[in-house]
Amino acid sequence: MADSVIAVAQDLAEIGRLVDDADLDTALSRYIDRVVATVPGCDHAAITVRTTHGPEPVSTNLPAAVTENSHRPTVAVGPIGEVLAHREPRYLTDTRTDERWPAYSALLRRAGLRSCLALPLPAQRAQSAAFSLYSRTPNQFGTVSHDLILMFTLHAGTTFDNVTTYHDCRSLIGQLETALDNRTTIGRAQGLLMRHHDITTDDSFTLLRIISQRHNTKVRDIAAQLVTAQDNGKLEPVLDALTADLSGR
C-alpha cells in the first residue's frame, strides 16, 4: 500500500509540474483520470468553482445529464454548493436514503450514482473551489481511501494555483514585451519628429499626443504609422497628412 501511495504521489507531482504546453484544463483533466483510476470505487470526479452564475465545473468526467447548465440551481443547494459556500467537507452517503439534499440526490440517482464526497479545494488563487468524487456504490468513500483522497485534493489545489500562476506570468511577460515594443516605437517616432521639425524630446512627444487627439488614434498607433512610413521611404507624405491641420495651432 505504501509503495502504491508513493507511486501516486510521484505521478501527481509530475502532473502538477509547470510545462510550456500544459494548460489548466489539461492538468486538471489528468487529475480527474488519475483519481478515478486510483481511488477504490470512484467512478467519476469533478472540480467545480463558484461563479456569479452558480457552480461551474472546470474539469469533470461526470455524465452530461449531471453537469448541464439547467442543473446549476440543484447543484447550488446540494453538497457541492455547500462546500463552495462554507469551504467545509460534505459526504452524501447514499442518494436513496440521505434526505439532506433531495433534489441533488435525485439528480445523481438518475445517473446511476449512489454516493458523493465533496471537499474544499485548497487553492489560494480560486475564490472557492470544490473537489468531488462519485460512486455507483453507496457509502463508498470511507476511512480506507480517506488519506488517498486528501492527497489528491491537496495536489489538485496546488496544480490549480501553479498553472494559473504560470499563465498569469506568461500574460504579464507578454504585456511587458508589448509595452517595451511600444516604448521603442514611440521613441523612434519622436526621433523622426525631432529631426523633421527641429524640436526637443518633450516637444516631440507633445506633438505625437496632439496628432493622436486630432485623429482620435492612440499615440502608439500614430508612432507605428510614422516608423512604418520611414521604413518604406514614405515618411514625408504620411507626416504631411498627419500634421496638415496643425499649421494654425
Phi, psi and chi 1 to 4 in degrees:
 res  aa     phi    psi   chi1   chi2   chi3   chi4
   1 MET       -  -44.2  177.1   65.4  177.4      -
   2 ALA   -61.4  -42.7      -      -      -      -
   3 ASP   -62.0  -40.9  -69.4  -18.3      -      -
   4 SER   -67.6  -37.0   63.4      -      -      -
   5 VAL   -65.5  -41.6  170.2      -      -      -
   6 ILE   -62.4  -41.2  -68.5  173.9      -      -
   7 ALA   -63.1  -41.8      -      -      -      -
   8 VAL   -64.8  -43.3  170.5      -      -      -
   9 ALA   -60.4  -40.8      -      -      -      -
  10 GLN   -65.2  -39.3  -69.1  172.2  -20.7      -
  11 ASP   -64.9  -41.2 -169.9   26.5      -      -
  12 LEU   -64.7  -39.3  -66.7 -179.8      -      -
  13 ALA   -62.2  -38.5      -      -      -      -
  14 GLU   -67.1  -41.2  179.7   64.1   27.0      -
  15 ILE   -62.5  -40.4  -67.6  172.6      -      -
  16 GLY   -78.4   -7.4      -      -      -      -
  17 ARG   -68.3  139.4 -172.6  167.5  -63.2  152.5
  18 LEU   -78.5  121.6  -63.3  179.9      -      -
  19 VAL  -130.9  155.7  -68.7      -      -      -
  20 ASP   -58.9  -34.6  -72.9  -13.3      -      -
  21 ASP   -98.1   11.8   60.4   -7.5      -      -
  22 ALA   -99.7  127.3      -      -      -      -
  23 ASP  -112.1  175.0   58.5   21.8      -      -
  24 LEU   -61.1  -43.6 -175.0   58.7      -      -
  25 ASP   -60.3  -44.2  -70.1  -19.6      -      -
  26 THR   -64.4  -47.5  -59.4      -      -      -
  27 ALA   -62.7  -44.9      -      -      -      -
  28 LEU   -71.2  -33.3  -64.0 -177.7      -      -
  29 SER   -63.5  -37.3  -68.2      -      -      -
  30 ARG   -65.1  -36.2  -68.4  174.8   65.6 -172.0
  31 TYR   -63.0  -45.7  -95.6  100.5      -      -
  32 ILE   -57.9  -46.5  -64.5  -61.8      -      -
  33 ASP   -61.3  -41.6  -67.0  -18.7      -      -
  34 ARG   -68.6  -38.0 -164.0   66.5  168.4   92.8
  35 VAL   -61.0  -50.3  168.0      -      -      -
  36 VAL   -62.1  -35.9  173.4      -      -      -
  37 ALA   -76.7  -22.1      -      -      -      -
  38 THR  -107.6  -44.4  -54.8      -      -      -
  39 VAL   -74.5  123.5  176.3      -      -      -
  40 PRO   -55.0  127.2  -24.3   34.2      -      -
  41 GLY    78.8    1.2      -      -      -      -
  42 CYS   -82.6  119.7 -179.7      -      -      -
  43 ASP  -100.7  -28.4  -61.7  -58.2      -      -
  44 HIS  -146.3  160.0  -61.1  -78.9      -      -
  45 ALA  -150.4  161.5      -      -      -      -
  46 ALA  -154.6  150.4      -      -      -      -
  47 ILE  -118.7  123.0  -66.2  174.8      -      -
  48 THR  -124.6  139.3  -53.4      -      -      -
  49 VAL  -118.1  156.2  -62.9      -      -      -
  50 ARG   -88.8  128.8 -176.7  170.3   60.4 -179.5
  51 THR  -125.6  176.0   72.3      -      -      -
  52 THR   -67.2  -18.1   55.2      -      -      -
  53 HIS   -97.5    3.1  -56.4  -68.8      -      -
  54 GLY   113.0 -175.0      -      -      -      -
  55 PRO   -60.3  134.1  -21.7   32.8      -      -
  56 GLU  -129.4  114.7  175.8   73.1   28.6      -
  57 PRO   -71.3  124.3   23.9  -30.1      -      -
  58 VAL   -96.8  -19.0  -65.8      -      -      -
  59 SER  -157.8  127.3 -175.2      -      -      -
  60 THR  -165.7  154.9 -177.8      -      -      -
  61 ASN  -117.8   19.7   67.4  -16.0      -      -
  62 LEU   -65.7  153.2  -80.8  166.6      -      -
  63 PRO   -59.1  146.9  -20.9   31.0      -      -
  64 ALA   -58.6  -29.2      -      -      -      -
  65 ALA   -63.3  -19.9      -      -      -      -
  66 VAL   -93.6  -31.1  176.6      -      -      -
  67 THR  -100.8   -5.3   60.1      -      -      -
  68 GLU   -62.5  151.9   60.4 -173.5   35.8      -
  69 ASN   -56.6  -30.8  -71.3  -19.3      -      -
  70 SER   -64.2  -17.8   61.6      -      -      -
  71 HIS   -94.8    4.4  -65.7  -48.0      -      -
  72 ARG   -57.0  -43.0  -79.8 -175.1  179.5  179.5
  73 PRO   -60.0  -36.8  -25.0   36.0      -      -
  74 THR   -67.9  -41.7  -60.7      -      -      -
  75 VAL   -65.3  -36.9  176.1      -      -      -
  76 ALA   -63.8  -30.2      -      -      -      -
  77 VAL  -100.3    8.1  -63.0      -      -      -
  78 GLY  -100.2 -167.7      -      -      -      -
  79 PRO   -61.8  -34.4   19.7  -31.3      -      -
  80 ILE   -65.2  -45.1  -51.1  -57.1      -      -
  81 GLY   -60.0  -38.6      -      -      -      -
  82 GLU   -68.7  -38.3  -69.8 -168.0    6.5      -
  83 VAL   -62.9  -43.1  170.6      -      -      -
  84 LEU   -65.3  -34.9  -66.9  174.5      -      -
  85 ALA   -80.1  -39.6      -      -      -      -
  86 HIS  -112.5   -9.5  -54.4  -64.7      -      -
  87 ARG    55.4   43.8  -57.2 -173.1   70.9   84.4
  88 GLU  -128.8  148.6  -62.2  172.7   -9.0      -
  89 PRO   -66.5  151.6  -17.3   29.8      -      -
  90 ARG  -137.7  138.7  -66.2  -68.0 -174.2  -91.6
  91 TYR  -128.9  112.7 -175.1   20.8      -      -
  92 LEU   -94.6  102.8 -160.8  170.3      -      -
  93 THR   -72.7  -38.8   55.8      -      -      -
  94 ASP  -154.0  117.9 -170.7  -16.4      -      -
  95 THR   -66.8  -12.8   57.4      -      -      -
  96 ARG   -89.5  -25.1  -69.7 -176.2 -179.0  175.5
  97 THR  -119.7  -22.9   60.0      -      -      -
  98 ASP   -74.3  121.5 -164.1  -43.8      -      -
  99 GLU  -102.4    7.5  -61.3  179.1   -8.7      -
 100 ARG   -73.3  -34.3  -71.1  174.6  -65.5  172.3
 101 TRP  -132.3   71.4  -53.1  -72.9      -      -
 102 PRO   -59.0  -41.9   19.0  -31.8      -      -
 103 ALA   -66.9  -41.5      -      -      -      -
 104 TYR   -70.5  -39.5 -168.5   70.7      -      -
 105 SER   -59.9  -42.5  -68.6      -      -      -
 106 ALA   -63.8  -39.1      -      -      -      -
 107 LEU   -61.6  -44.3  177.2   64.5      -      -
 108 LEU   -69.3  -39.4  -65.6 -174.0      -      -
 109 ARG   -59.8  -40.4  -80.8 -159.4  -50.7  -87.0
 110 ARG   -62.9  -24.2  -70.5 -165.2  -67.0  -88.7
 111 ALA   -94.6    5.6      -      -      -      -
 112 GLY    81.5   18.5      -      -      -      -
 113 LEU  -103.8  140.3  -59.6  173.4      -      -
 114 ARG  -114.9  -22.5  -66.6  -71.5  -59.2  -82.3
 115 SER  -145.2  156.8   57.6      -      -      -
 116 CYS  -149.5  132.4  166.7      -      -      -
 117 LEU  -117.3  124.3  174.0   64.2      -      -
 118 ALA  -121.0  131.5      -      -      -      -
 119 LEU  -127.8  146.3  -60.3  169.2      -      -
 120 PRO   -69.1  136.3   23.5  -31.3      -      -
 121 LEU   -85.8  121.9 -162.6   64.7      -      -
 122 PRO   -79.6   65.1   30.6  -34.7      -      -
 123 ALA  -108.6  117.3      -      -      -      -
 124 GLN   -68.2  -27.6  -63.4  178.1    0.2      -
 125 ARG   -89.3   -9.3  -60.5 -178.5   63.8   83.8
 126 ALA  -101.8  135.6      -      -      -      -
 127 GLN   -59.7  -43.9  179.8 -179.6    9.0      -
 128 SER  -162.1  129.4 -173.7      -      -      -
 129 ALA  -143.0  149.1      -      -      -      -
 130 ALA  -127.1  142.7      -      -      -      -
 131 PHE  -114.0  116.8 -174.5   48.3      -      -
 132 SER  -125.4  144.0   50.8      -      -      -
 133 LEU  -120.8  145.8  -67.3   78.6      -      -
 134 TYR  -132.8  146.2  -57.1   82.5      -      -
 135 SER  -138.5  150.4  177.2      -      -      -
 136 ARG   -79.5   -4.0  -60.6 -173.4 -173.6   95.7
 137 THR  -109.4  134.4  -55.7      -      -      -
 138 PRO   -69.9  153.9   24.4  -33.2      -      -
 139 ASN    53.2   39.7  -57.0  -70.5      -      -
 140 GLN   -79.5  -40.3  179.3   58.0   46.8      -
 141 PHE   -94.9   82.9  -54.9  110.5      -      -
 142 GLY   -99.7 -157.8      -      -      -      -
 143 THR   -69.0  -24.4   56.0      -      -      -
 144 VAL   -62.3  -43.2  174.2      -      -      -
 145 SER   -98.8    3.4   56.5      -      -      -
 146 HIS   -60.6  -49.0 -172.6  -98.9      -      -
 147 ASP   -63.5  -38.7  -69.2  -16.6      -      -
 148 LEU   -64.1  -42.1 -164.3   58.1      -      -
 149 ILE   -64.6  -41.6  -66.7  169.5      -      -
 150 LEU   -62.0  -38.4  -74.8  179.6      -      -
 151 MET   -63.4  -43.3 -179.7  172.4   65.3      -
 152 PHE   -61.1  -43.0  -86.8  110.3      -      -
 153 THR   -62.3  -45.6  -55.1      -      -      -
 154 LEU   -63.1  -44.0  -69.1  171.5      -      -
 155 HIS   -67.5  -38.3  -85.3  -82.4      -      -
 156 ALA   -63.4  -41.3      -      -      -      -
 157 GLY   -62.9  -41.5      -      -      -      -
 158 THR   -63.9  -42.9  -59.2      -      -      -
 159 THR   -63.7  -42.0  -62.4      -      -      -
 160 PHE   -55.0  -46.4 -160.9  101.6      -      -
 161 ASP   -67.3  -47.7  -76.9  -23.3      -      -
 162 ASN   -64.4  -46.3  -75.0  -12.3      -      -
 163 VAL   -67.1  -38.9  178.4      -      -      -
 164 THR   -64.9  -41.7  -55.4      -      -      -
 165 THR   -61.3  -42.8  -60.6      -      -      -
 166 TYR   -57.5  -49.3  169.5   79.1      -      -
 167 HIS   -70.2  -32.9  -73.5  -73.1      -      -
 168 ASP   -63.0  -41.6  -75.0  -10.6      -      -
 169 CYS   -66.3  -42.4  -71.3      -      -      -
 170 ARG   -60.7  -41.0  -65.8  -76.2  -63.9 -171.7
 171 SER   -64.4  -42.2  176.5      -      -      -
 172 LEU   -63.9  -42.0  177.2   59.3      -      -
 173 ILE   -61.1  -42.6  -69.9  171.1      -      -
 174 GLY   -61.1  -40.9      -      -      -      -
 175 GLN   -65.7  -40.2  -67.6  172.1   14.4      -
 176 LEU   -66.0  -41.1  -69.0  174.0      -      -
 177 GLU   -62.5  -41.2  -70.4  174.5  -16.3      -
 178 THR   -63.9  -41.7  -61.4      -      -      -
 179 ALA   -62.4  -41.2      -      -      -      -
 180 LEU   -66.4  -40.3  -70.2  173.4      -      -
 181 ASP   -61.9  -43.6  -71.6  -17.4      -      -
 182 ASN   -62.1  -42.0  -70.3  -22.4      -      -
 183 ARG   -63.4  -41.3 -179.5  178.7  -62.6  177.8
 184 THR   -63.1  -44.0  -60.0      -      -      -
 185 THR   -63.9  -44.0  -59.4      -      -      -
 186 ILE   -64.0  -39.4  -68.8  172.3      -      -
 187 GLY   -62.3  -41.5      -      -      -      -
 188 ARG   -64.4  -41.6  -72.9 -172.6   61.1 -170.7
 189 ALA   -64.6  -38.4      -      -      -      -
 190 GLN   -61.7  -41.0  -75.4 -177.1  -98.1      -
 191 GLY   -61.5  -39.7      -      -      -      -
 192 LEU   -64.5  -42.8  -64.9  173.5      -      -
 193 LEU   -67.7  -38.8  -67.7  174.7      -      -
 194 MET   -62.1  -42.6  -70.2  166.2   64.0      -
 195 ARG   -70.5  -40.4 -174.8  173.4   69.8 -121.2
 196 HIS   -72.4  -38.8 -170.9  -88.1      -      -
 197 HIS  -106.6   -2.0  -67.8  -73.2      -      -
 198 ASP    54.9   56.2 -168.4   22.1      -      -
 199 ILE  -123.7  171.2   56.3  179.0      -      -
 200 THR   -81.8  171.9   65.6      -      -      -
 201 THR   -60.4  -46.7  -59.5      -      -      -
 202 ASP   -61.4  -42.8  -70.1  -17.9      -      -
 203 ASP   -67.0  -32.6  -72.7  -18.9      -      -
 204 SER   -67.0  -38.2   67.7      -      -      -
 205 PHE   -71.5  -37.2 -172.4   77.8      -      -
 206 THR   -60.2  -42.0  -62.0      -      -      -
 207 LEU   -64.3  -41.2 -178.9   55.1      -      -
 208 LEU   -58.6  -43.9  -90.2  178.1      -      -
 209 ARG   -65.7  -39.4 -169.1  171.1   65.4 -111.3
 210 ILE   -65.1  -43.5  -68.2  171.8      -      -
 211 ILE   -61.3  -41.4  -64.1  172.1      -      -
 212 SER   -59.4  -45.2  166.6      -      -      -
 213 GLN   -67.8  -41.4  -67.5  170.1  -11.0      -
 214 ARG   -64.9  -35.7  -69.3  -68.6 -179.2   89.3
 215 HIS   -99.6    3.3  -67.8  -87.2      -      -
 216 ASN    52.6   46.3 -165.6   27.0      -      -
 217 THR  -132.9  142.9  -56.3      -      -      -
 218 LYS   -62.7  149.6  -67.0  180.0  179.2  178.5
 219 VAL   -56.6  -42.8  168.3      -      -      -
 220 ARG   -64.3  -31.5   65.7  171.3 -178.5  -95.2
 221 ASP   -74.3  -37.7  -66.2  -28.2      -      -
 222 ILE   -62.8  -43.5  -65.5  -66.4      -      -
 223 ALA   -61.2  -41.0      -      -      -      -
 224 ALA   -64.9  -37.4      -      -      -      -
 225 GLN   -61.5  -43.1  -71.0 -177.7   42.3      -
 226 LEU   -66.6  -43.9  -65.7  174.4      -      -
 227 VAL   -65.1  -43.7  170.3      -      -      -
 228 THR   -63.0  -41.5  -59.7      -      -      -
 229 ALA   -62.3  -41.5      -      -      -      -
 230 GLN   -62.6  -43.9  169.8   68.0   14.3      -
 231 ASP   -64.2  -28.7  -68.0  -16.9      -      -
 232 ASN   -96.1    5.6  -66.3  -27.6      -      -
 233 GLY    71.5   25.9      -      -      -      -
 234 LYS  -126.0   30.5  -61.2  178.7  179.3  179.8
 235 LEU   -63.4  -44.6  177.8   61.6      -      -
 236 GLU   -57.0  -53.9  -69.8  -69.2  -20.8      -
 237 PRO   -64.3  -37.5   19.5  -31.4      -      -
 238 VAL   -66.5  -44.2  170.4      -      -      -
 239 LEU   -64.2  -40.4 -169.1   54.8      -      -
 240 ASP   -62.2  -40.7  -71.5  -16.6      -      -
 241 ALA   -66.6  -37.3      -      -      -      -
 242 LEU   -74.9  -28.1  -70.8  174.1      -      -
 243 THR  -110.6    9.4   59.4      -      -      -
 244 ALA   -58.7  -35.3      -      -      -      -
 245 ASP   -97.8   16.7   59.9  -17.5      -      -
 246 LEU  -106.6    0.4  -59.3 -179.1      -      -
 247 SER   -62.9  -27.8   55.4      -      -      -
 248 GLY   -98.8   10.1      -      -      -      -
 249 ARG   -73.7      -   67.8 -177.4  177.8   87.4
